[in-house]
């Protein structure tokens, strides 16, 4: 990857992580079509999923199973909870 392209890419990823609107990112990068910019949103979703997986793995390794906590979390609805977190 060319250094200038790497710099543009890094700036776009940072803007996504800061919650900047996709239209602002598109305009800053000079994309003529918002579809070209949408790739950066996918990176953000991948980061969210990785954080979720890391958190789940950490809690499984470090926390003892507690029926009261399981009841509060309603693990029977785990998929709904993870989808809700994805939408944050």
PDB file with one MODEL, atoms N, CA, C and O in Angstrom:
MODEL        1
ATOM      1  N   UNK A   1       0.847  -1.168   0.000  1.00  0.00           N
ATOM      2  CA  UNK A   1       0.000   0.000   0.000  1.00  0.00           C
ATOM      3  C   UNK A   1       0.894   1.233   0.000  1.00  0.00           C
ATOM      4  O   UNK A   1       1.852   1.306   0.769  1.00  0.00           O
ATOM      5  N   UNK A   2       0.597   2.169  -0.829  1.00  0.00           N
ATOM      6  CA  UNK A   2       1.349   3.413  -0.951  1.00  0.00           C
ATOM      7  C   UNK A   2       1.185   4.235   0.333  1.00  0.00           C
ATOM      8  O   UNK A   2       0.099   4.249   0.913  1.00  0.00           O
ATOM      9  N   UNK A   3       2.248   4.923   0.787  1.00  0.00           N
ATOM     10  CA  UNK A   3       2.156   5.687   2.042  1.00  0.00           C
ATOM     11  C   UNK A   3       1.009   6.709   2.067  1.00  0.00           C
ATOM     12  O   UNK A   3       0.369   6.889   3.103  1.00  0.00           O
ATOM     13  N   UNK A   4       0.749   7.367   0.955  1.00  0.00           N
ATOM     14  CA  UNK A   4      -0.339   8.350   0.932  1.00  0.00           C
ATOM     15  C   UNK A   4      -1.678   7.644   1.109  1.00  0.00           C
ATOM     16  O   UNK A   4      -2.545   8.123   1.840  1.00  0.00           O
ATOM     17  N   UNK A   5      -1.846   6.504   0.439  1.00  0.00           N
ATOM     18  CA  UNK A   5      -3.098   5.761   0.580  1.00  0.00           C
ATOM     19  C   UNK A   5      -3.250   5.240   2.010  1.00  0.00           C
ATOM     20  O   UNK A   5      -4.352   5.245   2.559  1.00  0.00           O
ATOM     21  N   UNK A   6      -2.154   4.794   2.609  1.00  0.00           N
ATOM     22  CA  UNK A   6      -2.193   4.330   3.992  1.00  0.00           C
ATOM     23  C   UNK A   6      -2.630   5.447   4.932  1.00  0.00           C
ATOM     24  O   UNK A   6      -3.403   5.221   5.863  1.00  0.00           O
ATOM     25  N   UNK A   7      -2.130   6.650   4.679  1.00  0.00           N
ATOM     26  CA  UNK A   7      -2.505   7.800   5.501  1.00  0.00           C
ATOM     27  C   UNK A   7      -3.994   8.105   5.351  1.00  0.00           C
ATOM     28  O   UNK A   7      -4.683   8.331   6.346  1.00  0.00           O
ATOM     29  N   UNK A   8      -4.495   8.112   4.114  1.00  0.00           N
ATOM     30  CA  UNK A   8      -5.926   8.354   3.871  1.00  0.00           C
ATOM     31  C   UNK A   8      -6.764   7.290   4.572  1.00  0.00           C
ATOM     32  O   UNK A   8      -7.769   7.594   5.215  1.00  0.00           O
ATOM     33  N   UNK A   9      -6.336   6.043   4.439  1.00  0.00           N
ATOM     34  CA  UNK A   9      -7.054   4.934   5.048  1.00  0.00           C
ATOM     35  C   UNK A   9      -7.089   5.090   6.575  1.00  0.00           C
ATOM     36  O   UNK A   9      -8.138   4.915   7.196  1.00  0.00           O
ATOM     37  N   UNK A  10      -5.956   5.416   7.167  1.00  0.00           N
ATOM     38  CA  UNK A  10      -5.882   5.603   8.621  1.00  0.00           C
ATOM     39  C   UNK A  10      -6.790   6.735   9.079  1.00  0.00           C
ATOM     40  O   UNK A  10      -7.465   6.619  10.102  1.00  0.00           O
ATOM     41  N   UNK A  11      -6.808   7.821   8.330  1.00  0.00           N
ATOM     42  CA  UNK A  11      -7.678   8.946   8.675  1.00  0.00           C
ATOM     43  C   UNK A  11      -9.150   8.545   8.603  1.00  0.00           C
ATOM     44  O   UNK A  11      -9.938   8.911   9.474  1.00  0.00           O
ATOM     45  N   UNK A  12      -9.518   7.799   7.574  1.00  0.00           N
ATOM     46  CA  UNK A  12     -10.912   7.367   7.422  1.00  0.00           C
ATOM     47  C   UNK A  12     -11.315   6.432   8.560  1.00  0.00           C
ATOM     48  O   UNK A  12     -12.408   6.565   9.111  1.00  0.00           O
ATOM     49  N   UNK A  13     -10.455   5.503   8.910  1.00  0.00           N
ATOM     50  CA  UNK A  13     -10.753   4.571  10.007  1.00  0.00           C
ATOM     51  C   UNK A  13     -10.902   5.343  11.313  1.00  0.00           C
ATOM     52  O   UNK A  13     -11.784   5.041  12.117  1.00  0.00           O
ATOM     53  N   UNK A  14     -10.055   6.321  11.522  1.00  0.00           N
ATOM     54  CA  UNK A  14     -10.163   7.127  12.750  1.00  0.00           C
ATOM     55  C   UNK A  14     -11.467   7.911  12.779  1.00  0.00           C
ATOM     56  O   UNK A  14     -12.103   8.012  13.828  1.00  0.00           O
ATOM     57  N   UNK A  15     -11.872   8.465  11.646  1.00  0.00           N
ATOM     58  CA  UNK A  15     -13.133   9.209  11.592  1.00  0.00           C
ATOM     59  C   UNK A  15     -14.315   8.297  11.914  1.00  0.00           C
ATOM     60  O   UNK A  15     -15.244   8.703  12.612  1.00  0.00           O
ATOM     61  N   UNK A  16     -14.279   7.075  11.408  1.00  0.00           N
ATOM     62  CA  UNK A  16     -15.354   6.115  11.710  1.00  0.00           C
ATOM     63  C   UNK A  16     -15.368   5.825  13.204  1.00  0.00           C
ATOM     64  O   UNK A  16     -16.430   5.823  13.826  1.00  0.00           O
ATOM     65  N   UNK A  17     -14.197   5.581  13.781  1.00  0.00           N
ATOM     66  CA  UNK A  17     -14.131   5.255  15.209  1.00  0.00           C
ATOM     67  C   UNK A  17     -14.580   6.420  16.077  1.00  0.00           C
ATOM     68  O   UNK A  17     -15.033   6.213  17.203  1.00  0.00           O
ATOM     69  N   UNK A  18     -14.461   7.643  15.568  1.00  0.00           N
ATOM     70  CA  UNK A  18     -14.917   8.833  16.296  1.00  0.00           C
ATOM     71  C   UNK A  18     -16.401   9.102  16.075  1.00  0.00           C
ATOM     72  O   UNK A  18     -16.965  10.014  16.680  1.00  0.00           O
ATOM     73  N   UNK A  19     -17.037   8.309  15.207  1.00  0.00           N
ATOM     74  CA  UNK A  19     -18.471   8.468  14.981  1.00  0.00           C
ATOM     75  C   UNK A  19     -18.841   9.542  13.979  1.00  0.00           C
ATOM     76  O   UNK A  19     -19.976  10.019  13.977  1.00  0.00           O
ATOM     77  N   UNK A  20     -17.910   9.929  13.130  1.00  0.00           N
ATOM     78  CA  UNK A  20     -18.206  10.942  12.112  1.00  0.00           C
ATOM     79  C   UNK A  20     -19.212  10.380  11.107  1.00  0.00           C
ATOM     80  O   UNK A  20     -19.194   9.181  10.827  1.00  0.00           O
ATOM     81  N   UNK A  21     -20.077  11.214  10.568  1.00  0.00           N
ATOM     82  CA  UNK A  21     -21.048  10.748   9.562  1.00  0.00           C
ATOM     83  C   UNK A  21     -20.338  10.242   8.307  1.00  0.00           C
ATOM     84  O   UNK A  21     -19.305  10.773   7.899  1.00  0.00           O
ATOM     85  N   UNK A  22     -20.915   9.209   7.712  1.00  0.00           N
ATOM     86  CA  UNK A  22     -20.314   8.620   6.507  1.00  0.00           C
ATOM     87  C   UNK A  22     -20.228   9.642   5.379  1.00  0.00           C
ATOM     88  O   UNK A  22     -19.308   9.594   4.563  1.00  0.00           O
ATOM     89  N   UNK A  23     -21.191  10.572   5.331  1.00  0.00           N
ATOM     90  CA  UNK A  23     -21.156  11.607   4.284  1.00  0.00           C
ATOM     91  C   UNK A  23     -19.937  12.512   4.449  1.00  0.00           C
ATOM     92  O   UNK A  23     -19.338  12.931   3.458  1.00  0.00           O
ATOM     93  N   UNK A  24     -19.567  12.816   5.696  1.00  0.00           N
ATOM     94  CA  UNK A  24     -18.381  13.642   5.935  1.00  0.00           C
ATOM     95  C   UNK A  24     -17.112  12.897   5.526  1.00  0.00           C
ATOM     96  O   UNK A  24     -16.205  13.478   4.930  1.00  0.00           O
ATOM     97  N   UNK A  25     -17.059  11.614   5.849  1.00  0.00           N
ATOM     98  CA  UNK A  25     -15.896  10.809   5.471  1.00  0.00           C
ATOM     99  C   UNK A  25     -15.793  10.740   3.951  1.00  0.00           C
ATOM    100  O   UNK A  25     -14.710  10.894   3.387  1.00  0.00           O
ATOM    101  N   UNK A  26     -16.930  10.505   3.292  1.00  0.00           N
ATOM    102  CA  UNK A  26     -16.973  10.450   1.821  1.00  0.00           C
ATOM    103  C   UNK A  26     -16.419  11.734   1.223  1.00  0.00           C
ATOM    104  O   UNK A  26     -15.589  11.701   0.314  1.00  0.00           O
ATOM    105  N   UNK A  27     -16.883  12.860   1.739  1.00  0.00           N
ATOM    106  CA  UNK A  27     -16.442  14.154   1.200  1.00  0.00           C
ATOM    107  C   UNK A  27     -14.962  14.405   1.461  1.00  0.00           C
ATOM    108  O   UNK A  27     -14.256  14.921   0.595  1.00  0.00           O
ATOM    109  N   UNK A  28     -14.495  14.046   2.642  1.00  0.00           N
ATOM    110  CA  UNK A  28     -13.070  14.247   2.959  1.00  0.00           C
ATOM    111  C   UNK A  28     -12.167  13.399   2.073  1.00  0.00           C
ATOM    112  O   UNK A  28     -11.085  13.835   1.681  1.00  0.00           O
ATOM    113  N   UNK A  29     -12.621  12.170   1.756  1.00  0.00           N
ATOM    114  CA  UNK A  29     -11.815  11.289   0.921  1.00  0.00           C
ATOM    115  C   UNK A  29     -11.952  11.613  -0.560  1.00  0.00           C
ATOM    116  O   UNK A  29     -11.143  11.179  -1.379  1.00  0.00           O
ATOM    117  N   UNK A  30     -12.991  12.385  -0.896  1.00  0.00           N
ATOM    118  CA  UNK A  30     -13.206  12.745  -2.293  1.00  0.00           C
ATOM    119  C   UNK A  30     -13.852  11.646  -3.109  1.00  0.00           C
ATOM    120  O   UNK A  30     -13.729  11.632  -4.334  1.00  0.00           O
ATOM    121  N   UNK A  31     -14.539  10.725  -2.451  1.00  0.00           N
ATOM    122  CA  UNK A  31     -15.237   9.660  -3.177  1.00  0.00           C
ATOM    123  C   UNK A  31     -16.442  10.243  -3.893  1.00  0.00           C
ATOM    124  O   UNK A  31     -17.160  11.076  -3.341  1.00  0.00           O
ATOM    125  N   UNK A  32     -16.661   9.804  -5.120  1.00  0.00           N
ATOM    126  CA  UNK A  32     -17.828  10.269  -5.865  1.00  0.00           C
ATOM    127  C   UNK A  32     -19.073   9.480  -5.480  1.00  0.00           C
ATOM    128  O   UNK A  32     -20.193   9.955  -5.666  1.00  0.00           O
ATOM    129  N   UNK A  33     -18.883   8.283  -4.947  1.00  0.00           N
ATOM    130  CA  UNK A  33     -20.004   7.412  -4.589  1.00  0.00           C
ATOM    131  C   UNK A  33     -19.832   6.960  -3.145  1.00  0.00           C
ATOM    132  O   UNK A  33     -18.747   6.542  -2.742  1.00  0.00           O
ATOM    133  N   UNK A  34     -20.909   7.048  -2.370  1.00  0.00           N
ATOM    134  CA  UNK A  34     -20.832   6.669  -0.956  1.00  0.00           C
ATOM    135  C   UNK A  34     -20.515   5.179  -0.794  1.00  0.00           C
ATOM    136  O   UNK A  34     -19.998   4.776   0.248  1.00  0.00           O
ATOM    137  N   UNK A  35     -20.811   4.365  -1.792  1.00  0.00           N
ATOM    138  CA  UNK A  35     -20.508   2.935  -1.710  1.00  0.00           C
ATOM    139  C   UNK A  35     -19.002   2.697  -1.537  1.00  0.00           C
ATOM    140  O   UNK A  35     -18.595   1.738  -0.880  1.00  0.00           O
ATOM    141  N   UNK A  36     -18.194   3.557  -2.118  1.00  0.00           N
ATOM    142  CA  UNK A  36     -16.738   3.426  -1.958  1.00  0.00           C
ATOM    143  C   UNK A  36     -16.322   3.651  -0.514  1.00  0.00           C
ATOM    144  O   UNK A  36     -15.321   3.098  -0.058  1.00  0.00           O
ATOM    145  N   UNK A  37     -17.078   4.453   0.197  1.00  0.00           N
ATOM    146  CA  UNK A  37     -16.755   4.797   1.580  1.00  0.00           C
ATOM    147  C   UNK A  37     -17.305   3.767   2.562  1.00  0.00           C
ATOM    148  O   UNK A  37     -16.808   3.652   3.683  1.00  0.00           O
ATOM    149  N   UNK A  38     -18.315   3.025   2.155  1.00  0.00           N
ATOM    150  CA  UNK A  38     -18.981   2.085   3.044  1.00  0.00           C
ATOM    151  C   UNK A  38     -18.041   0.989   3.565  1.00  0.00           C
ATOM    152  O   UNK A  38     -18.322   0.385   4.600  1.00  0.00           O
ATOM    153  N   UNK A  39     -16.949   0.728   2.876  1.00  0.00           N
ATOM    154  CA  UNK A  39     -15.999  -0.288   3.328  1.00  0.00           C
ATOM    155  C   UNK A  39     -15.485   0.036   4.727  1.00  0.00           C
ATOM    156  O   UNK A  39     -15.171  -0.872   5.496  1.00  0.00           O
ATOM    157  N   UNK A  40     -15.396   1.314   5.062  1.00  0.00           N
ATOM    158  CA  UNK A  40     -14.895   1.702   6.379  1.00  0.00           C
ATOM    159  C   UNK A  40     -15.902   1.373   7.475  1.00  0.00           C
ATOM    160  O   UNK A  40     -15.509   1.115   8.613  1.00  0.00           O
ATOM    161  N   UNK A  41     -17.182   1.379   7.154  1.00  0.00           N
ATOM    162  CA  UNK A  41     -18.189   0.983   8.141  1.00  0.00           C
ATOM    163  C   UNK A  41     -18.065  -0.495   8.452  1.00  0.00           C
ATOM    164  O   UNK A  41     -18.260  -0.905   9.596  1.00  0.00           O
ATOM    165  N   UNK A  42     -17.747  -1.294   7.459  1.00  0.00           N
ATOM    166  CA  UNK A  42     -17.555  -2.731   7.682  1.00  0.00           C
ATOM    167  C   UNK A  42     -16.396  -2.967   8.646  1.00  0.00           C
ATOM    168  O   UNK A  42     -16.469  -3.861   9.489  1.00  0.00           O
ATOM    169  N   UNK A  43     -15.347  -2.192   8.534  1.00  0.00           N
ATOM    170  CA  UNK A  43     -14.226  -2.325   9.460  1.00  0.00           C
ATOM    171  C   UNK A  43     -14.695  -2.083  10.884  1.00  0.00           C
ATOM    172  O   UNK A  43     -14.289  -2.791  11.806  1.00  0.00           O
ATOM    173  N   UNK A  44     -15.546  -1.087  11.065  1.00  0.00           N
ATOM    174  CA  UNK A  44     -16.050  -0.774  12.390  1.00  0.00           C
ATOM    175  C   UNK A  44     -16.869  -1.933  12.947  1.00  0.00           C
ATOM    176  O   UNK A  44     -16.741  -2.261  14.127  1.00  0.00           O
ATOM    177  N   UNK A  45     -17.711  -2.564  12.120  1.00  0.00           N
ATOM    178  CA  UNK A  45     -18.502  -3.706  12.574  1.00  0.00           C
ATOM    179  C   UNK A  45     -17.601  -4.869  12.965  1.00  0.00           C
ATOM    180  O   UNK A  45     -17.865  -5.563  13.946  1.00  0.00           O
ATOM    181  N   UNK A  46     -16.549  -5.078  12.202  1.00  0.00           N
ATOM    182  CA  UNK A  46     -15.610  -6.141  12.539  1.00  0.00           C
ATOM    183  C   UNK A  46     -14.938  -5.867  13.884  1.00  0.00           C
ATOM    184  O   UNK A  46     -14.714  -6.787  14.671  1.00  0.00           O
ATOM    185  N   UNK A  47     -14.616  -4.596  14.146  1.00  0.00           N
ATOM    186  CA  UNK A  47     -14.021  -4.241  15.424  1.00  0.00           C
ATOM    187  C   UNK A  47     -14.996  -4.525  16.566  1.00  0.00           C
ATOM    188  O   UNK A  47     -14.599  -5.049  17.607  1.00  0.00           O
ATOM    189  N   UNK A  48     -16.265  -4.180  16.374  1.00  0.00           N
ATOM    190  CA  UNK A  48     -17.275  -4.440  17.405  1.00  0.00           C
ATOM    191  C   UNK A  48     -17.391  -5.931  17.686  1.00  0.00           C
ATOM    192  O   UNK A  48     -17.423  -6.355  18.841  1.00  0.00           O
ATOM    193  N   UNK A  49     -17.453  -6.712  16.635  1.00  0.00           N
ATOM    194  CA  UNK A  49     -17.577  -8.159  16.823  1.00  0.00           C
ATOM    195  C   UNK A  49     -16.359  -8.739  17.530  1.00  0.00           C
ATOM    196  O   UNK A  49     -16.493  -9.610  18.389  1.00  0.00           O
ATOM    197  N   UNK A  50     -15.183  -8.263  17.173  1.00  0.00           N
ATOM    198  CA  UNK A  50     -13.969  -8.754  17.817  1.00  0.00           C
ATOM    199  C   UNK A  50     -13.967  -8.383  19.292  1.00  0.00           C
ATOM    200  O   UNK A  50     -13.583  -9.199  20.130  1.00  0.00           O
ATOM    201  N   UNK A  51     -14.385  -7.175  19.622  1.00  0.00           N
ATOM    202  CA  UNK A  51     -14.474  -6.767  21.019  1.00  0.00           C
ATOM    203  C   UNK A  51     -15.462  -7.640  21.784  1.00  0.00           C
ATOM    204  O   UNK A  51     -15.205  -8.029  22.924  1.00  0.00           O
ATOM    205  N   UNK A  52     -16.592  -7.942  21.151  1.00  0.00           N
ATOM    206  CA  UNK A  52     -17.584  -8.807  21.785  1.00  0.00           C
ATOM    207  C   UNK A  52     -16.995 -10.185  22.057  1.00  0.00           C
ATOM    208  O   UNK A  52     -17.131 -10.720  23.158  1.00  0.00           O
ATOM    209  N   UNK A  53     -16.346 -10.750  21.062  1.00  0.00           N
ATOM    210  CA  UNK A  53     -15.764 -12.077  21.220  1.00  0.00           C
ATOM    211  C   UNK A  53     -14.683 -12.082  22.300  1.00  0.00           C
ATOM    212  O   UNK A  53     -14.613 -13.009  23.107  1.00  0.00           O
ATOM    213  N   UNK A  54     -13.841 -11.044  22.316  1.00  0.00           N
ATOM    214  CA  UNK A  54     -12.800 -10.946  23.334  1.00  0.00           C
ATOM    215  C   UNK A  54     -13.411 -10.836  24.724  1.00  0.00           C
ATOM    216  O   UNK A  54     -12.926 -11.460  25.668  1.00  0.00           O
ATOM    217  N   UNK A  55     -14.469 -10.048  24.854  1.00  0.00           N
ATOM    218  CA  UNK A  55     -15.129  -9.875  26.152  1.00  0.00           C
ATOM    219  C   UNK A  55     -15.749 -11.186  26.623  1.00  0.00           C
ATOM    220  O   UNK A  55     -15.606 -11.560  27.787  1.00  0.00           O
ATOM    221  N   UNK A  56     -16.428 -11.874  25.732  1.00  0.00           N
ATOM    222  CA  UNK A  56     -17.052 -13.152  26.096  1.00  0.00           C
ATOM    223  C   UNK A  56     -15.987 -14.152  26.521  1.00  0.00           C
ATOM    224  O   UNK A  56     -16.148 -14.845  27.527  1.00  0.00           O
ATOM    225  N   UNK A  57     -14.911 -14.229  25.766  1.00  0.00           N
ATOM    226  CA  UNK A  57     -13.832 -15.157  26.119  1.00  0.00           C
ATOM    227  C   UNK A  57     -13.220 -14.791  27.470  1.00  0.00           C
ATOM    228  O   UNK A  57     -12.967 -15.673  28.292  1.00  0.00           O
ATOM    229  N   UNK A  58     -12.981 -13.511  27.705  1.00  0.00           N
ATOM    230  CA  UNK A  58     -12.416 -13.064  28.971  1.00  0.00           C
ATOM    231  C   UNK A  58     -13.332 -13.432  30.139  1.00  0.00           C
ATOM    232  O   UNK A  58     -12.878 -13.973  31.147  1.00  0.00           O
ATOM    233  N   UNK A  59     -14.620 -13.135  29.995  1.00  0.00           N
ATOM    234  CA  UNK A  59     -15.546 -13.419  31.101  1.00  0.00           C
ATOM    235  C   UNK A  59     -15.656 -14.914  31.362  1.00  0.00           C
ATOM    236  O   UNK A  59     -15.755 -15.334  32.515  1.00  0.00           O
ATOM    237  N   UNK A  60     -15.640 -15.708  30.324  1.00  0.00           N
ATOM    238  CA  UNK A  60     -15.699 -17.163  30.525  1.00  0.00           C
ATOM    239  C   UNK A  60     -14.474 -17.681  31.263  1.00  0.00           C
ATOM    240  O   UNK A  60     -14.573 -18.624  32.049  1.00  0.00           O
ATOM    241  N   UNK A  61     -13.327 -17.074  31.015  1.00  0.00           N
ATOM    242  CA  UNK A  61     -12.092 -17.527  31.655  1.00  0.00           C
ATOM    243  C   UNK A  61     -11.946 -17.028  33.085  1.00  0.00           C
ATOM    244  O   UNK A  61     -11.342 -17.705  33.917  1.00  0.00           O
ATOM    245  N   UNK A  62     -12.495 -15.843  33.382  1.00  0.00           N
ATOM    246  CA  UNK A  62     -12.208 -15.207  34.663  1.00  0.00           C
ATOM    247  C   UNK A  62     -13.378 -15.148  35.642  1.00  0.00           C
ATOM    248  O   UNK A  62     -13.171 -14.912  36.832  1.00  0.00           O
ATOM    249  N   UNK A  63     -14.562 -15.352  35.175  1.00  0.00           N
ATOM    250  CA  UNK A  63     -15.716 -15.271  36.067  1.00  0.00           C
ATOM    251  C   UNK A  63     -16.317 -16.645  36.281  1.00  0.00           C
ATOM    252  O   UNK A  63     -16.445 -17.442  35.352  1.00  0.00           O
ATOM    253  N   UNK A  64     -16.679 -16.901  37.510  1.00  0.00           N
ATOM    254  CA  UNK A  64     -17.346 -18.156  37.818  1.00  0.00           C
ATOM    255  C   UNK A  64     -18.790 -18.054  37.358  1.00  0.00           C
ATOM    256  O   UNK A  64     -19.379 -16.973  37.345  1.00  0.00           O
ATOM    257  N   UNK A  65     -19.342 -19.180  36.987  1.00  0.00           N
ATOM    258  CA  UNK A  65     -20.739 -19.217  36.591  1.00  0.00           C
ATOM    259  C   UNK A  65     -21.603 -18.931  37.816  1.00  0.00           C
ATOM    260  O   UNK A  65     -21.417 -19.524  38.879  1.00  0.00           O
ATOM    261  N   UNK A  66     -22.541 -18.020  37.645  1.00  0.00           N
ATOM    262  CA  UNK A  66     -23.439 -17.661  38.736  1.00  0.00           C
ATOM    263  C   UNK A  66     -24.865 -17.686  38.198  1.00  0.00           C
ATOM    264  O   UNK A  66     -25.204 -16.892  37.320  1.00  0.00           O
ATOM    265  N   UNK A  67     -25.703 -18.583  38.710  1.00  0.00           N
ATOM    266  CA  UNK A  67     -27.068 -18.695  38.199  1.00  0.00           C
ATOM    267  C   UNK A  67     -27.849 -17.388  38.270  1.00  0.00           C
ATOM    268  O   UNK A  67     -28.685 -17.116  37.408  1.00  0.00           O
ATOM    269  N   UNK A  68     -27.582 -16.579  39.291  1.00  0.00           N
ATOM    270  CA  UNK A  68     -28.284 -15.294  39.413  1.00  0.00           C
ATOM    271  C   UNK A  68     -27.913 -14.353  38.266  1.00  0.00           C
ATOM    272  O   UNK A  68     -28.773 -13.672  37.707  1.00  0.00           O
ATOM    273  N   UNK A  69     -26.624 -14.325  37.924  1.00  0.00           N
ATOM    274  CA  UNK A  69     -26.176 -13.473  36.814  1.00  0.00           C
ATOM    275  C   UNK A  69     -26.744 -13.997  35.501  1.00  0.00           C
ATOM    276  O   UNK A  69     -27.215 -13.219  34.671  1.00  0.00           O
ATOM    277  N   UNK A  70     -26.701 -15.323  35.312  1.00  0.00           N
ATOM    278  CA  UNK A  70     -27.264 -15.906  34.090  1.00  0.00           C
ATOM    279  C   UNK A  70     -28.740 -15.555  33.952  1.00  0.00           C
ATOM    280  O   UNK A  70     -29.214 -15.286  32.848  1.00  0.00           O
ATOM    281  N   UNK A  71     -29.456 -15.555  35.049  1.00  0.00           N
ATOM    282  CA  UNK A  71     -30.872 -15.210  35.011  1.00  0.00           C
ATOM    283  C   UNK A  71     -31.063 -13.742  34.630  1.00  0.00           C
ATOM    284  O   UNK A  71     -31.947 -13.411  33.840  1.00  0.00           O
ATOM    285  N   UNK A  72     -30.234 -12.867  35.192  1.00  0.00           N
ATOM    286  CA  UNK A  72     -30.338 -11.444  34.872  1.00  0.00           C
ATOM    287  C   UNK A  72     -30.034 -11.176  33.400  1.00  0.00           C
ATOM    288  O   UNK A  72     -30.704 -10.373  32.751  1.00  0.00           O
ATOM    289  N   UNK A  73     -29.028 -11.851  32.892  1.00  0.00           N
ATOM    290  CA  UNK A  73     -28.624 -11.647  31.502  1.00  0.00           C
ATOM    291  C   UNK A  73     -29.599 -12.297  30.533  1.00  0.00           C
ATOM    292  O   UNK A  73     -29.669 -11.896  29.371  1.00  0.00           O
ATOM    293  N   UNK A  74     -30.340 -13.273  30.978  1.00  0.00           N
ATOM    294  CA  UNK A  74     -31.303 -13.989  30.139  1.00  0.00           C
ATOM    295  C   UNK A  74     -30.598 -14.605  28.929  1.00  0.00           C
ATOM    296  O   UNK A  74     -30.890 -14.265  27.783  1.00  0.00           O
ATOM    297  N   UNK A  75     -29.682 -15.502  29.204  1.00  0.00           N
ATOM    298  CA  UNK A  75     -28.885 -16.090  28.129  1.00  0.00           C
ATOM    299  C   UNK A  75     -29.719 -16.834  27.094  1.00  0.00           C
ATOM    300  O   UNK A  75     -29.231 -17.130  26.004  1.00  0.00           O
ATOM    301  N   UNK A  76     -30.969 -17.136  27.424  1.00  0.00           N
ATOM    302  CA  UNK A  76     -31.797 -17.751  26.391  1.00  0.00           C
ATOM    303  C   UNK A  76     -32.054 -16.752  25.250  1.00  0.00           C
ATOM    304  O   UNK A  76     -32.430 -17.144  24.145  1.00  0.00           O
ATOM    305  N   UNK A  77     -31.847 -15.471  25.533  1.00  0.00           N
ATOM    306  CA  UNK A  77     -31.987 -14.426  24.511  1.00  0.00           C
ATOM    307  C   UNK A  77     -30.628 -13.877  24.091  1.00  0.00           C
ATOM    308  O   UNK A  77     -30.531 -12.746  23.614  1.00  0.00           O
ATOM    309  N   UNK A  78     -29.587 -14.672  24.266  1.00  0.00           N
ATOM    310  CA  UNK A  78     -28.222 -14.211  23.994  1.00  0.00           C
ATOM    311  C   UNK A  78     -28.078 -13.627  22.592  1.00  0.00           C
ATOM    312  O   UNK A  78     -27.446 -12.586  22.416  1.00  0.00           O
ATOM    313  N   UNK A  79     -28.661 -14.292  21.592  1.00  0.00           N
ATOM    314  CA  UNK A  79     -28.525 -13.798  20.226  1.00  0.00           C
ATOM    315  C   UNK A  79     -29.144 -12.412  20.081  1.00  0.00           C
ATOM    316  O   UNK A  79     -28.581 -11.548  19.407  1.00  0.00           O
ATOM    317  N   UNK A  80     -30.289 -12.196  20.703  1.00  0.00           N
ATOM    318  CA  UNK A  80     -30.924 -10.876  20.660  1.00  0.00           C
ATOM    319  C   UNK A  80     -30.053  -9.824  21.335  1.00  0.00           C
ATOM    320  O   UNK A  80     -29.950  -8.696  20.853  1.00  0.00           O
ATOM    321  N   UNK A  81     -29.428 -10.190  22.444  1.00  0.00           N
ATOM    322  CA  UNK A  81     -28.564  -9.263  23.163  1.00  0.00           C
ATOM    323  C   UNK A  81     -27.350  -8.901  22.303  1.00  0.00           C
ATOM    324  O   UNK A  81     -26.979  -7.730  22.221  1.00  0.00           O
ATOM    325  N   UNK A  82     -26.737  -9.886  21.670  1.00  0.00           N
ATOM    326  CA  UNK A  82     -25.567  -9.618  20.820  1.00  0.00           C
ATOM    327  C   UNK A  82     -25.953  -8.782  19.613  1.00  0.00           C
ATOM    328  O   UNK A  82     -25.179  -7.921  19.194  1.00  0.00           O
ATOM    329  N   UNK A  83     -27.126  -9.011  19.043  1.00  0.00           N
ATOM    330  CA  UNK A  83     -27.582  -8.176  17.926  1.00  0.00           C
ATOM    331  C   UNK A  83     -27.811  -6.754  18.376  1.00  0.00           C
ATOM    332  O   UNK A  83     -27.509  -5.815  17.640  1.00  0.00           O
ATOM    333  N   UNK A  84     -28.347  -6.575  19.589  1.00  0.00           N
ATOM    334  CA  UNK A  84     -28.561  -5.238  20.133  1.00  0.00           C
ATOM    335  C   UNK A  84     -27.214  -4.526  20.307  1.00  0.00           C
ATOM    336  O   UNK A  84     -27.086  -3.347  19.974  1.00  0.00           O
ATOM    337  N   UNK A  85     -26.216  -5.238  20.826  1.00  0.00           N
ATOM    338  CA  UNK A  85     -24.882  -4.650  20.993  1.00  0.00           C
ATOM    339  C   UNK A  85     -24.309  -4.259  19.632  1.00  0.00           C
ATOM    340  O   UNK A  85     -23.667  -3.215  19.513  1.00  0.00           O
ATOM    341  N   UNK A  86     -24.530  -5.077  18.607  1.00  0.00           N
ATOM    342  CA  UNK A  86     -24.056  -4.755  17.257  1.00  0.00           C
ATOM    343  C   UNK A  86     -24.615  -3.422  16.767  1.00  0.00           C
ATOM    344  O   UNK A  86     -23.962  -2.714  16.000  1.00  0.00           O
ATOM    345  N   UNK A  87     -25.816  -3.084  17.209  1.00  0.00           N
ATOM    346  CA  UNK A  87     -26.483  -1.871  16.734  1.00  0.00           C
ATOM    347  C   UNK A  87     -26.114  -0.626  17.528  1.00  0.00           C
ATOM    348  O   UNK A  87     -26.591   0.464  17.214  1.00  0.00           O
ATOM    349  N   UNK A  88     -25.279  -0.765  18.544  1.00  0.00           N
ATOM    350  CA  UNK A  88     -24.866   0.402  19.333  1.00  0.00           C
ATOM    351  C   UNK A  88     -23.978   1.304  18.540  1.00  0.00           C
ATOM    352  O   UNK A  88     -23.535   2.335  19.045  1.00  0.00           O
TER     353      UNK A  88
ENDMDL
END
